[in-house]
Amino acid sequence: MRLSGITPESTVDGPGLRFVIFTQGCPHQCPHCHNPESWVNDAGKEFSARQIIRLLRQQKQTKRGITFSGGEPFLQAAELVEVALAARQMNWDVVTYTGFTYEQLIEDNDNDRKALLSVTDILIDGKYLHELRDISLQFRGSSNQRVIDMAATQKHGRICILQSL
């Protein structure tokens, strides 16, 4: 998989202390994006899922979870599923950011993308829209973006917004 970066400790990319993977490549290219260096598909650095899993296992167990950000994580869904499963074995939760909406992802017939949805605990969906920028929002940049509780969404068959973290 191609990554634009790794942040071993973050408190701004999801609840608690997190290991963050920034994927490389993004079709959305939102104006005023926080990570425009991640747009180009062939930039960044190549890693295998196995290399990332080794990095995870070297981490302190005090972390709450792993976050996939971007770029666009769903462009590299298969590899991220492997990493997410390893994180879950460490009792970490999984947060995935995406410029796609949940509805777009479930309508897609891509099994790897559906698998990444199934191992995601919290999905933060939607493109960053600068005109809806709101710095008071937790873990997102614009008010159109949703923080979706994936377990509740899958259980109830409708989008369930996470009310508190």
MDAnalysis code that builds the backbone (N, CA, C; Angstrom):
import MDAnalysis as mda
import numpy as np

u = mda.Universe.empty(495, n_residues=165, atom_resindex=np.repeat(np.arange(165), 3), trajectory=True)
u.add_TopologyAttr("name", ["N", "CA", "C"] * 165)
u.add_TopologyAttr("resid", np.arange(1, 166))
u.add_TopologyAttr("resname", ["MET", "ARG", "LEU", "SER", "GLY", "ILE", "THR", "PRO", "GLU", "SER", "THR", "VAL", "ASP", "GLY", "PRO", "GLY", "LEU", "ARG", "PHE", "VAL", "ILE", "PHE", "THR", "GLN", "GLY", "CYS", "PRO", "HIS", "GLN", "CYS", "PRO", "HIS", "CYS", "HIS", "ASN", "PRO", "GLU", "SER", "TRP", "VAL", "ASN", "ASP", "ALA", "GLY", "LYS", "GLU", "PHE", "SER", "ALA", "ARG", "GLN", "ILE", "ILE", "ARG", "LEU", "LEU", "ARG", "GLN", "GLN", "LYS", "GLN", "THR", "LYS", "ARG", "GLY", "ILE", "THR", "PHE", "SER", "GLY", "GLY", "GLU", "PRO", "PHE", "LEU", "GLN", "ALA", "ALA", "GLU", "LEU", "VAL", "GLU", "VAL", "ALA", "LEU", "ALA", "ALA", "ARG", "GLN", "MET", "ASN", "TRP", "ASP", "VAL", "VAL", "THR", "TYR", "THR", "GLY", "PHE", "THR", "TYR", "GLU", "GLN", "LEU", "ILE", "GLU", "ASP", "ASN", "ASP", "ASN", "ASP", "ARG", "LYS", "ALA", "LEU", "LEU", "SER", "VAL", "THR", "ASP", "ILE", "LEU", "ILE", "ASP", "GLY", "LYS", "TYR", "LEU", "HIS", "GLU", "LEU", "ARG", "ASP", "ILE", "SER", "LEU", "GLN", "PHE", "ARG", "GLY", "SER", "SER", "ASN", "GLN", "ARG", "VAL", "ILE", "ASP", "MET", "ALA", "ALA", "THR", "GLN", "LYS", "HIS", "GLY", "ARG", "ILE", "CYS", "ILE", "LEU", "GLN", "SER", "LEU"])
u.atoms.positions = np.array([
    [0.845, -1.171, 0.000],
    [0.000, 0.000, 0.000],
    [0.891, 1.235, 0.000],
    [0.374, 2.317, -0.506],
    [1.142, 3.550, -0.587],
    [0.604, 4.529, 0.453],
    [1.540, 5.029, 1.306],
    [1.164, 5.915, 2.405],
    [1.847, 7.267, 2.258],
    [1.155, 8.290, 2.711],
    [1.776, 9.620, 2.740],
    [2.420, 9.869, 4.096],
    [2.059, 9.089, 5.101],
    [2.681, 9.253, 6.398],
    [2.062, 8.384, 7.474],
    [2.760, 8.334, 8.595],
    [2.308, 7.600, 9.780],
    [2.561, 8.503, 10.977],
    [1.575, 8.607, 11.845],
    [1.731, 9.330, 13.100],
    [1.481, 8.324, 14.221],
    [2.522, 7.934, 14.954],
    [2.352, 6.894, 15.974],
    [1.488, 7.301, 17.158],
    [1.375, 8.601, 17.415],
    [0.562, 9.047, 18.553],
    [-0.192, 10.315, 18.190],
    [-1.507, 10.225, 18.218],
    [-2.362, 11.374, 17.928],
    [-3.576, 11.341, 18.837],
    [-4.022, 12.518, 19.224],
    [-5.264, 12.638, 19.999],
    [-6.315, 13.447, 19.233],
    [-6.029, 13.806, 17.983],
    [-6.961, 14.635, 17.212],
    [-7.612, 13.881, 16.057],
    [-7.257, 12.621, 15.858],
    [-7.764, 11.849, 14.726],
    [-8.697, 10.724, 15.173],
    [-9.461, 10.989, 16.207],
    [-10.375, 10.012, 16.766],
    [-10.220, 9.991, 18.271],
    [-11.102, 9.258, 18.942],
    [-11.090, 9.252, 20.407],
    [-9.869, 8.555, 20.999],
    [-9.311, 9.151, 22.032],
    [-8.182, 8.558, 22.738],
    [-6.878, 8.688, 21.974],
    [-5.865, 8.020, 22.500],
    [-4.551, 8.012, 21.871],
    [-4.566, 7.014, 20.723],
    [-4.139, 7.459, 19.520],
    [-4.297, 6.656, 18.319],
    [-3.032, 6.580, 17.489],
    [-2.895, 5.496, 16.761],
    [-1.883, 5.304, 15.728],
    [-2.582, 5.668, 14.419],
    [-2.018, 6.609, 13.652],
    [-2.702, 7.109, 12.461],
    [-1.909, 6.787, 11.207],
    [-2.620, 6.249, 10.228],
    [-2.056, 5.953, 8.919],
    [-2.713, 6.888, 7.913],
    [-1.871, 7.650, 7.202],
    [-2.345, 8.552, 6.156],
    [-2.060, 7.903, 4.808],
    [-3.111, 7.509, 4.112],
    [-2.947, 6.859, 2.819],
    [-2.607, 7.881, 1.743],
    [-2.029, 7.382, 0.664],
    [-1.638, 8.234, -0.462],
    [-2.633, 8.037, -1.596],
    [-3.035, 9.133, -2.216],
    [-3.959, 9.098, -3.342],
    [-5.353, 9.509, -2.910],
    [-5.908, 10.486, -3.641],
    [-7.260, 10.939, -3.297],
    [-7.963, 11.504, -4.531],
    [-9.108, 10.927, -4.885],
    [-9.855, 11.434, -6.026],
    [-10.670, 12.688, -5.709],
    [-10.871, 12.985, -4.437],
    [-11.763, 14.080, -4.040],
    [-11.108, 15.449, -4.192],
    [-9.856, 15.557, -3.787],
    [-9.072, 16.785, -3.890],
    [-9.885, 18.017, -3.465],
    [-10.382, 17.964, -2.251],
    [-11.218, 19.037, -1.704],
    [-10.417, 20.337, -1.580],
    [-10.969, 21.442, -2.056],
    [-10.295, 22.732, -1.856],
    [-10.065, 22.995, -0.362],
    [-8.891, 23.488, -0.024],
    [-8.477, 23.787, 1.352],
    [-8.263, 22.523, 2.187],
    [-8.000, 21.421, 1.529],
    [-7.731, 20.147, 2.202],
    [-6.569, 20.302, 3.179],
    [-6.662, 19.595, 4.297],
    [-5.621, 19.615, 5.321],
    [-4.376, 18.835, 4.868],
    [-4.546, 17.876, 3.937],
    [-3.449, 17.019, 3.491],
    [-3.326, 16.984, 1.962],
    [-3.155, 18.116, 1.285],
    [-3.096, 18.086, -0.187],
    [-1.912, 17.295, -0.738],
    [-0.863, 17.120, 0.061],
    [0.284, 16.323, -0.391],
    [-0.094, 14.856, -0.571],
    [-1.241, 14.456, -0.076],
    [-1.670, 13.058, -0.182],
    [-2.509, 12.790, -1.434],
    [-2.744, 13.775, -2.255],
    [-3.625, 13.600, -3.415],
    [-3.043, 12.716, -4.513],
    [-1.780, 12.902, -4.830],
    [-1.160, 12.219, -5.968],
    [-0.985, 10.732, -5.650],
    [-1.488, 9.881, -6.529],
    [-1.478, 8.437, -6.260],
    [-0.090, 7.836, -6.125],
    [0.871, 8.286, -6.919],
    [2.169, 7.617, -6.919],
    [3.232, 8.326, -6.081],
    [2.826, 9.255, -5.234],
    [3.759, 9.890, -4.295],
    [3.797, 9.043, -3.015],
    [4.396, 9.567, -1.982],
    [4.454, 8.845, -0.714],
    [5.440, 7.698, -0.753],
    [5.196, 6.726, 0.108],
    [6.115, 5.596, 0.246],
    [5.328, 4.291, 0.299],
    [5.898, 3.274, -0.287],
    [5.255, 1.960, -0.350],
    [5.524, 1.167, 0.933],
    [4.478, 0.556, 1.476],
    [4.564, -0.326, 2.645],
    [3.709, -1.558, 2.377],
    [4.061, -2.643, 2.986],
    [3.183, -3.817, 2.957],
    [2.328, -3.784, 4.218],
    [1.219, -4.485, 4.168],
    [0.383, -4.595, 5.365],
    [1.196, -5.227, 6.495],
    [2.028, -6.188, 6.157],
    [2.858, -6.871, 7.153],
    [3.803, -5.893, 7.856],
    [4.395, -4.950, 7.105],
    [5.283, -3.941, 7.710],
    [4.513, -3.060, 8.699],
    [3.327, -2.662, 8.322],
    [2.519, -1.804, 9.196],
    [2.106, -2.569, 10.445],
    [1.734, -3.817, 10.272],
    [1.335, -4.635, 11.426],
    [2.497, -4.789, 12.400],
    [3.720, -4.961, 11.882],
    [4.893, -5.018, 12.760],
    [5.042, -3.719, 13.550],
    [4.832, -2.587, 12.887],
    [4.896, -1.289, 13.585],
    [3.837, -1.204, 14.683],
    [2.646, -1.693, 14.393],
    [1.573, -1.675, 15.406],
    [1.964, -2.479, 16.630],
    [2.502, -3.627, 16.400],
    [2.846, -4.527, 17.512],
    [3.971, -3.989, 18.373],
    [4.738, -3.034, 17.859],
    [5.809, -2.400, 18.634],
    [5.276, -1.261, 19.509],
    [4.017, -0.918, 19.345],
    [3.437, 0.208, 20.063],
    [3.067, -0.168, 21.494],
    [3.003, 0.855, 22.313],
    [2.540, 0.668, 23.684],
    [1.075, 0.260, 23.646],
    [0.703, -0.575, 24.549],
    [-0.682, -1.044, 24.595],
    [-1.646, -0.006, 25.169],
    [-1.150, 1.193, 25.472],
    [-2.017, 2.218, 26.042],
    [-2.869, 2.910, 24.981],
    [-2.639, 2.603, 23.732],
    [-3.420, 3.237, 22.663],
    [-4.827, 2.675, 22.629],
    [-5.751, 3.542, 22.241],
    [-7.138, 3.109, 22.112],
    [-7.399, 2.501, 20.747],
    [-6.708, 3.016, 19.711],
    [-7.023, 2.488, 18.396],
    [-6.151, 2.996, 17.277],
    [-6.600, 2.635, 16.090],
    [-5.929, 3.023, 14.860],
    [-6.893, 3.856, 14.032],
    [-6.347, 4.835, 13.322],
    [-7.145, 5.671, 12.434],
    [-6.560, 5.601, 11.038],
    [-7.440, 5.427, 10.059],
    [-7.070, 5.498, 8.651],
    [-7.571, 6.819, 8.110],
    [-6.652, 7.628, 7.625],
    [-7.007, 8.928, 7.073],
    [-6.375, 9.020, 5.690],
    [-6.322, 10.197, 5.148],
    [-5.796, 10.255, 3.797],
    [-5.212, 11.578, 3.430],
    [-5.229, 11.492, 2.151],
    [-5.714, 10.706, 1.019],
    [-7.085, 10.099, 1.271],
    [-7.336, 9.039, 0.509],
    [-8.606, 8.316, 0.592],
    [-8.341, 6.854, 0.936],
    [-8.597, 6.460, 2.188],
    [-8.335, 5.080, 2.604],
    [-9.052, 4.016, 1.768],
    [-10.238, 4.304, 1.273],
    [-10.987, 3.274, 0.561],
    [-10.393, 2.932, -0.805],
    [-9.380, 3.683, -1.247],
    [-8.656, 3.319, -2.468],
    [-7.703, 2.152, -2.213],
    [-7.393, 1.893, -0.953],
    [-6.472, 0.816, -0.579],
    [-7.114, -0.075, 0.490],
    [-8.372, -0.337, 0.296],
    [-9.173, -1.012, 1.313],
    [-8.657, -2.395, 1.692],
    [-8.252, -3.213, 0.726],
    [-7.858, -4.601, 1.030],
    [-6.706, -4.639, 2.027],
    [-5.686, -3.829, 1.792],
    [-4.531, -3.823, 2.690],
    [-4.914, -3.278, 4.064],
    [-5.767, -2.276, 4.088],
    [-6.169, -1.690, 5.370],
    [-7.020, -2.645, 6.192],
    [-7.764, -3.510, 5.530],
    [-8.536, -4.525, 6.265],
    [-7.585, -5.417, 7.053],
    [-6.491, -5.837, 6.423],
    [-5.497, -6.665, 7.122],
    [-4.956, -5.951, 8.358],
    [-4.635, -4.678, 8.190],
    [-4.100, -3.890, 9.299],
    [-5.161, -3.728, 10.393],
    [-6.394, -3.456, 9.993],
    [-7.482, -3.290, 10.965],
    [-7.699, -4.559, 11.777],
    [-7.648, -5.705, 11.130],
    [-7.835, -6.973, 11.846],
    [-6.723, -7.192, 12.866],
    [-5.494, -6.822, 12.510],
    [-4.384, -6.935, 13.464],
    [-4.586, -5.977, 14.631],
    [-5.052, -4.765, 14.349],
    [-5.322, -3.792, 15.415],
    [-6.415, -4.306, 16.347],
    [-7.416, -4.920, 15.777],
    [-8.495, -5.478, 16.600],
    [-7.991, -6.593, 17.509],
    [-7.023, -7.384, 17.036],
    [-6.431, -8.433, 17.875],
    [-5.715, -7.822, 19.077],
    [-5.326, -6.547, 18.946],
    [-4.678, -5.827, 20.046],
    [-5.713, -5.089, 20.899],
    [-6.995, -5.351, 20.642],
    [-8.117, -4.701, 21.333],
    [-8.194, -3.204, 21.050],
    [-7.757, -2.809, 19.869],
    [-7.876, -1.419, 19.427],
    [-9.140, -1.271, 18.596],
    [-9.726, -0.077, 18.632],
    [-10.837, 0.200, 17.733],
    [-10.302, 0.815, 16.443],
    [-11.179, 0.932, 15.445],
    [-10.784, 1.397, 14.114],
    [-11.658, 2.577, 13.713],
    [-10.998, 3.699, 13.393],
    [-11.670, 4.879, 12.852],
    [-11.194, 5.043, 11.418],
    [-12.141, 5.245, 10.509],
    [-11.781, 5.463, 9.111],
    [-12.417, 6.753, 8.621],
    [-11.568, 7.624, 8.080],
    [-12.028, 8.854, 7.430],
    [-12.184, 8.581, 5.942],
    [-13.188, 9.192, 5.326],
    [-13.377, 9.053, 3.888],
    [-14.072, 10.282, 3.320],
    [-13.716, 10.623, 2.095],
    [-14.416, 11.683, 1.380],
    [-15.693, 11.173, 0.728],
    [-15.828, 9.846, 0.639],
    [-17.068, 9.262, 0.140],
    [-18.126, 9.349, 1.240],
    [-19.367, 9.266, 0.871],
    [-20.417, 9.134, 1.882],
    [-20.638, 7.644, 2.146],
    [-21.211, 7.350, 3.276],
    [-21.553, 5.967, 3.603],
    [-22.427, 5.373, 2.504],
    [-23.388, 6.163, 2.035],
    [-24.302, 5.680, 0.997],
    [-23.538, 5.296, -0.270],
    [-22.554, 6.096, -0.662],
    [-21.758, 5.767, -1.847],
    [-20.984, 4.473, -1.636],
    [-20.462, 4.287, -0.462],
    [-19.665, 3.088, -0.185],
    [-20.504, 1.815, -0.177],
    [-21.708, 1.871, 0.379],
    [-22.513, 0.642, 0.415],
    [-23.142, 0.335, -0.948],
    [-23.298, 1.356, -1.790],
    [-23.809, 1.114, -3.143],
    [-22.736, 0.551, -4.059],
    [-21.490, 0.734, -3.706],
    [-20.356, 0.249, -4.486],
    [-20.313, -1.279, -4.395],
    [-20.027, -1.928, -5.486],
    [-19.956, -3.392, -5.482],
    [-18.556, -3.912, -5.187],
    [-17.726, -3.083, -4.578],
    [-16.346, -3.460, -4.274],
    [-16.305, -4.182, -2.929],
    [-15.969, -5.464, -2.955],
    [-15.958, -6.276, -1.730],
    [-14.917, -5.806, -0.726],
    [-13.767, -5.310, -1.218],
    [-12.742, -4.819, -0.301],
    [-13.228, -3.591, 0.462],
    [-13.922, -2.709, -0.218],
    [-14.463, -1.522, 0.454],
    [-15.520, -1.912, 1.479],
    [-16.342, -2.871, 1.126],
    [-17.352, -3.341, 2.088],
    [-16.688, -4.007, 3.288],
    [-15.590, -4.716, 3.043],
    [-14.857, -5.351, 4.149],
    [-14.260, -4.295, 5.071],
    [-13.728, -3.202, 4.498],
    [-13.180, -2.135, 5.344],
    [-14.293, -1.488, 6.161],
    [-15.447, -1.303, 5.566],
    [-16.588, -0.795, 6.345],
    [-16.910, -1.736, 7.498],
    [-16.858, -3.033, 7.253],
    [-17.262, -4.003, 8.282],
    [-16.293, -4.059, 9.455],
    [-15.031, -3.662, 9.261],
    [-14.067, -3.671, 10.367],
    [-13.859, -2.282, 10.964],
    [-14.628, -1.314, 10.497],
    [-14.536, 0.057, 10.999],
    [-15.542, 0.247, 12.131],
    [-15.090, 0.796, 13.238],
    [-15.986, 1.093, 14.357],
    [-16.636, 2.466, 14.206],
    [-15.846, 3.439, 13.783],
    [-16.347, 4.803, 13.578],
    [-15.947, 5.233, 12.177],
    [-16.930, 5.631, 11.382],
    [-16.690, 6.131, 10.037],
    [-16.975, 7.628, 10.027],
    [-15.999, 8.406, 9.592],
    [-16.210, 9.848, 9.431],
    [-16.255, 10.069, 7.932],
    [-17.454, 10.367, 7.438],
    [-17.661, 10.390, 5.995],
    [-17.935, 11.787, 5.453],
    [-17.753, 11.904, 4.157],
    [-18.068, 13.142, 3.449],
    [-16.846, 13.986, 3.156],
    [-16.912, 14.666, 2.027],
    [-15.822, 15.558, 1.634],
    [-15.732, 16.732, 2.593],
    [-14.520, 17.266, 2.728],
    [-14.346, 18.511, 3.466],
    [-14.875, 19.635, 2.583],
    [-15.806, 20.408, 3.115],
    [-16.365, 21.564, 2.408],
    [-15.988, 22.817, 3.177],
    [-15.094, 23.588, 2.594],
    [-14.556, 24.754, 3.288],
    [-15.642, 25.746, 3.701],
    [-16.674, 25.874, 2.890],
    [-17.759, 26.804, 3.229],
    [-18.564, 26.342, 4.443],
    [-18.396, 25.080, 4.834],
    [-19.067, 24.542, 6.029],
    [-18.073, 24.273, 7.150],
    [-16.887, 24.852, 7.050],
    [-15.842, 24.669, 8.058],
    [-16.377, 25.079, 9.428],
    [-16.077, 24.261, 10.423],
    [-16.523, 24.530, 11.788],
    [-15.477, 23.958, 12.744],
    [-14.650, 24.832, 13.303],
    [-13.554, 24.369, 14.171],
    [-14.039, 23.877, 15.528],
    [-15.322, 24.045, 15.821],
    [-15.848, 23.542, 17.096],
    [-16.205, 22.059, 17.024],
    [-16.222, 21.478, 15.835],
    [-16.586, 20.073, 15.678],
    [-15.433, 19.167, 16.069],
    [-15.768, 18.105, 16.756],
    [-14.750, 17.149, 17.171],
    [-14.445, 16.168, 16.041],
    [-13.175, 16.023, 15.688],
    [-12.672, 15.034, 14.751],
    [-13.105, 15.234, 13.296],
    [-13.625, 16.392, 12.956],
    [-13.975, 16.658, 11.560],
    [-13.852, 18.134, 11.278],
    [-13.772, 18.469, 10.012],
    [-13.500, 19.842, 9.641],
    [-14.696, 20.643, 9.171],
    [-15.711, 19.969, 8.636],
    [-16.882, 20.696, 8.141],
    [-18.156, 20.001, 8.595],
    [-19.208, 20.793, 8.708],
    [-20.450, 20.308, 9.336],
    [-21.197, 19.263, 8.513],
    [-20.876, 19.088, 7.249],
    [-21.516, 18.039, 6.450],
    [-20.965, 16.658, 6.776],
    [-19.795, 16.605, 7.368],
    [-19.178, 15.314, 7.673],
    [-19.860, 14.691, 8.885],
    [-20.058, 13.385, 8.802],
    [-20.775, 12.680, 9.870],
    [-19.848, 11.728, 10.605],
    [-20.104, 11.558, 11.887],
    [-19.383, 10.585, 12.711],
    [-20.366, 9.436, 12.936],
    [-20.139, 8.350, 12.206],
    [-21.109, 7.251, 12.152],
    [-20.663, 6.089, 13.033],
    [-21.558, 5.653, 13.879],
    [-21.361, 4.466, 14.711],
    [-21.662, 3.261, 13.827],
    [-20.627, 2.571, 13.384],
    [-20.822, 1.502, 12.406],
    [-21.518, 0.275, 12.981],
    [-21.259, -0.063, 14.226],
    [-21.933, -1.227, 14.820],
    [-23.438, -0.978, 14.883],
    [-23.840, 0.188, 15.346],
    [-25.262, 0.514, 15.429],
    [-25.878, 0.629, 14.035],
    [-25.145, 1.191, 13.107],
    [-25.637, 1.325, 11.733],
    [-25.884, -0.040, 11.119],
    [-24.953, -0.961, 11.297],
    [-25.119, -2.302, 10.744],
    [-26.246, -3.059, 11.454],
    [-26.375, -2.847, 12.751],
    [-27.418, -3.533, 13.517],
    [-28.819, -3.070, 13.117],
    [-28.980, -1.744, 12.954],
    [-30.311, -1.173, 12.709],
    [-30.633, -0.986, 11.227],
    [-29.631, -1.135, 10.349],
    [-29.874, -0.996, 8.923],
    [-30.125, 0.438, 8.479],
    [-29.689, 1.390, 9.283],
    [-29.801, 2.819, 8.943],
    [-28.633, 3.529, 9.603],
    [-28.295, 4.684, 9.087],
    [-27.155, 5.432, 9.632],
    [-27.463, 5.875, 11.052],
    [-26.549, 5.554, 11.956],
    [-26.652, 5.975, 13.347],
    [-25.456, 6.868, 13.654],
    [-25.753, 8.114, 13.927],
    [-24.716, 9.086, 14.230],
    [-24.261, 8.896, 15.667],
    [-22.952, 8.893, 15.858],
    [-22.391, 8.787, 17.199],
    [-22.616, 10.112, 17.911],
    [-23.294, 10.081, 19.032],
    [-23.658, 11.295, 19.739],
    [-22.565, 11.816, 20.653],
    [-21.783, 10.916, 21.215],
    [-20.702, 11.339, 22.090],
    [-19.557, 10.344, 21.968],
    [-18.359, 10.865, 22.216],
    [-17.175, 9.998, 22.110],
    [-16.512, 9.851, 23.449],
])
